[in-house]
Amino acid sequence: MGKKRKLPSKSASAEDTEEPTENKRAIVRAEVSKSSNNKTKKKQKKPKGKTGNKEDPDKPKKPPTAFFYFLLDFKKGYQEQNPHVKSMRDIGKACGVKWKAMSYEEKVEYYDIATEKRAEFEKAMAAYVERRESGEYDED
């Protein structure tokens, strides 16, 4: 069953019977602000120890996408034309705008480079997996 409600006595004034009172509202506000303050506190640092998954240094790295090959070419020309711009953020924004405006025919050379690099990566990855399964690499 629910909470029992205290019935007002005959001599109680109208202020005593109002729900919720100003005092109760102040308490609720204080509790809410305390809970929101808990969210903003910094989290405790985790103890140092084993960090979990360590990447194998012999594992082949994934190749860049076509956009990144374009970025390398674009960056050289952009910096020559705009020597005052040093921020990679600004260069990246300009590169993204240019990439979106390019037609597929203009992007094909970068897609070809990326496809070649992807094929090389897949061969290297297959060789890596084969060596790993044969037991050439020991898991530490």
CORKA-V32936 format. One record per helix or strand of 2 or more residues. SS is the DSSP state (alpha for helix, beta for strand). FROM is the first residue (numbers start at 1). TO is the last residue. If there is no record, write none. Layout:
SS,FROM,TO / SS,FROM,TO
This chain:
alpha,14,17 / alpha,22,40 / alpha,66,81 / alpha,88,101 / alpha,104,134
